[in-house]
Structures are given as C-alpha cells and as structure tokens.
C-alpha cells in the first residue's frame, strides 16, 4: 500500500494543449540530441582514422581534447534528454514513444 501523498503510481492528467506542448518540446529536445552527434563524432573519427592529424598535433592534445569534448557532451546530454512533463531522464533510446516514468506520449 502506498503512503499518503505518494504519487509514483498515480498518473497526472494533462490537457490537450499541454500534451501538444510536451510533444513539441520533445521534438526540440531530440533535435538537440541529434545535433550533439556532429561535434562529438567528428573528432572521434578524426582521432581513430586520422593518423596524420595525430602525428601533426600529437597524441596527448588529441586525447585530452576528445576526452574533454566527450565529458561536455555527456553532461549536456544528461541535462537535455529529459521528459518535458516530469523532467526525468528518458533513458538510452533516441525515439521513445513515451516517457518511461510518467507515460506522457511523444508520438502521434
């Protein structure tokens, strides 16, 4: 039995306008996540495949720069990839049909 005031199993009711707003905010959040891949994977590919760039710049600066970029990207992703309704993290999928916590739907 749940304690008084415990809402983990209770679903909040949203208006149609709120649901539409959540879907629009989710689309923008997903765009940010996808856009994040460009500055992250570019240097990673350069590091993995670009022997000349590593030779010109040196391995240590390339590794430090890549590690810093990954840390910043991970932090941004952790803050960005959240449900627009309950603000809980959305997990590891890029296109969830709904929030795994509050069940607000993101797809039409």
TATAZI-V596224 format. One record per residue. N is the residue number from 1. RES is the residue in three letters. PSI is psi as a letter, one per 20 degrees, with the letter a starting at -180 (999 if undefined). Layout:
n-><N;N>
res-><RES;RES>
psi-><PSI;PSI>
This chain:
n-><1;2;3;4;5;6;7;8;9;10;11;12;13;14;15;16;17;18;19;20;21;22;23;24;25;26;27;28;29;30;31;32;33;34;35;36;37;38;39;40;41;42;43;44;45;46;47;48;49;50;51;52;53;54;55;56;57;58;59;60;61;62;63;64;65;66;67;68;69;70;71;72;73;74;75;76;77;78;79;80;81;82;83;84;85;86;87;88;89;90;91;92;93;94;95;96;97;98;99;100;101;102;103;104;105;106;107;108>
res-><UNK;UNK;UNK;UNK;UNK;UNK;UNK;UNK;UNK;UNK;UNK;UNK;UNK;UNK;UNK;UNK;UNK;UNK;UNK;UNK;UNK;UNK;UNK;UNK;UNK;UNK;UNK;UNK;UNK;UNK;UNK;UNK;UNK;UNK;UNK;UNK;UNK;UNK;UNK;UNK;UNK;UNK;UNK;UNK;UNK;UNK;UNK;UNK;UNK;UNK;UNK;UNK;UNK;UNK;UNK;UNK;UNK;UNK;UNK;UNK;UNK;UNK;UNK;UNK;UNK;UNK;UNK;UNK;UNK;UNK;UNK;UNK;UNK;UNK;UNK;UNK;UNK;UNK;UNK;UNK;UNK;UNK;UNK;UNK;UNK;UNK;UNK;UNK;UNK;UNK;UNK;UNK;UNK;UNK;UNK;UNK;UNK;UNK;UNK;UNK;UNK;UNK;UNK;UNK;UNK;UNK;UNK;UNK>
psi-><q;q;q;p;i;p;j;h;i;p;p;q;p;q;r;h;g;g;g;g;g;g;g;g;h;g;g;g;g;h;g;g;g;g;h;h;h;g;i;g;h;g;h;g;g;g;g;h;i;m;h;g;h;h;h;g;h;q;g;g;h;g;g;g;g;g;g;g;g;h;g;g;g;g;g;g;g;h;h;g;m;q;p;i;g;i;j;q;q;j;b;j;q;h;m;q;h;r;p;i;g;i;k;p;q;h;q;999>
